[in-house]
Amino acid sequence: MVETDGRRTRSWATLGAAAGSAVGLELLARRLLRRYGEGLNSMPTVVLEEFPEIDRSLLEKLSSFDAELGWCPQPERTKQKDTGDHLPGEEVRTVVEYSTDEYGSRVCPAADRDDDADLSISTYGDSYCFCREVDDDETFQHHLAETLDTHVGNYGGGNYGLDQALMRLQRQYPEDPTDYVIVLVTASSIARILSVWKHYQEFGNVLAVKPRYRLDDGSLERVETPITEKEDLLDLEAHAEFLRSHDYHYDHWFKPHLARFPYATDLLSPPEQLRYLAAAGLEDVEGRFGVSLPGIDTARAKTRSGVRLEQPRVRYHEELYDQKADLFEAIVGEFVDYADQEEFTPVFAMAGQLRYAAYEATHGPIYGDLLDRLDERYPTLETIDIPRHFEEADDPEAVESLYVQRGEGGHYSSATNERIADLLVEELFD
């Protein structure tokens, strides 16, 4: 009897220890997900809330709010950004400067506007058009202006899709007409044109609410954003029905990645997250104590792990080009029609984003033969597939050299931007 009671006691103790361990693991998993899987620049594989609270101080920092486009670079602003090109405790070595002129175009130091110029050029698109992470005199627009001795407007917008680029063009062009208009975006535009709230596909990007186009019996229909005042962003849940019904990613990407109990499962799968957590944790240690750990570049390890975690999203975008390319092509068609109306030469260029680079080096472009189809469908459109002109794009090891080596988002380096300018000259102006 005593022995039976002893076994029973040990069993209860074992169960209690197991239950305690499970609770402890859940609490730890929840805490780690909160620390490293919530907000911008976190793990791209998990999201914890649909409507996280937006702090008013964060809203006040949103200087680019635009009631029509969602957000837009403002005129006559200068911002400096630490690129992260240093280790904790080291002197900051690289700060890039972004300046805009009275039109809201990024400053082009090589040449001022000249109404009597024989050739005029403007560019519209996303952050690869804006040339984020390099200085004003390191953009491809600056290099192009130097070569052609003419001003080149830069109306790129961070995180813009092809849709916003077109909307900004139609609003801006009457004030700044040019002979050539180059629309340059990355392959992620296929996802951006299906979005009205970036948080549903780029977790933590809670301030980015935008308009979009829908196809209705083959015709483009513009869906306006309900957020007409910056203050409206503080209560996005009031617009939940609109956001969910008009954003393709709510059902197809957001809900499958929404973390739920048991949180340990979301923390431990996929296994790459453990490497990301290790790098992010070590980076926190470096930042807290102002030291750099010997033999470990924690920021670079975290960036590389983040790129690997992005691969499911790359494949998701590849599927979107199979399913939703008709919308993409229709928006390009609207661009071509506007060019015909305003009598400028339309150019569409596809840039290569870092998250796609290694995958595409092995599998080919995720957008397939899109540019060939655009050439065939729109004879007056010039198309340029930028990565296909770089030999590094076919080498998974070498392709990373095209981008800034440290920093926030892996944009093209100054040297690559100069090569892009040379390519544009060769393809369009020689």
Number of C-alpha atoms within 10 A of each C-alpha: 6 7 8 9 10 11 12 12 12 12 12 12 12 12 12 12 12 12 12 12 12 14 13 12 15 18 15 15 19 21 13 17 22 14 15 19 24 19 19 14 16 20 24 25 25 23 27 19 15 17 13 15 12 14 9 11 8 9 15 10 9 13 12 14 20 18 18 18 22 24 21 20 21 19 15 14 15 13 10 11 15 15 19 16 17 16 19 18 12 11 9 13 11 16 15 15 16 19 19 20 16 11 17 19 26 29 27 27 17 19 16 14 13 11 11 7 10 9 16 23 21 22 24 28 31 26 22 27 29 27 25 26 29 22 19 22 17 21 31 29 30 28 24 26 22 18 13 17 17 21 24 31 28 27 26 29 25 17 19 29 27 28 27 28 22 20 18 20 22 15 12 15 13 10 9 16 17 20 15 19 23 22 25 26 27 23 21 26 21 23 24 25 24 24 26 29 28 22 24 26 25 23 26 23 15 21 20 20 24 27 23 24 22 17 14 9 7 10 13 16 12 14 13 16 18 18 19 15 11 17 12 13 19 16 13 21 15 11 13 12 9 15 21 16 12 18 21 20 23 21 12 13 16 21 15 13 17 16 21 14 9 15 19 19 13 20 22 12 12 11 10 13 23 14 15 23 20 14 22 22 17 19 23 15 15 17 14 10 10 13 14 19 14 6 6 12 14 21 20 15 17 21 20 16 20 21 20 20 20 17 17 12 20 21 14 15 22 20 15 17 22 13 10 15 15 13 21 21 17 18 21 22 17 15 25 23 15 16 20 13 9 15 14 17 18 21 22 23 19 22 21 24 19 20 21 24 26 22 19 21 20 12 11 15 20 21 19 13 10 17 18 11 11 19 15 11 12 15 9 15 19 18 21 21 17 18 22 16 13 16 11 17 25 20 15 14 12 14 20 18 14 23 21 22 17 16 19 15 19 20 25 29 21 21 16 19 25 19 19 23 21 16 17 19 14 10 12 13 10 6
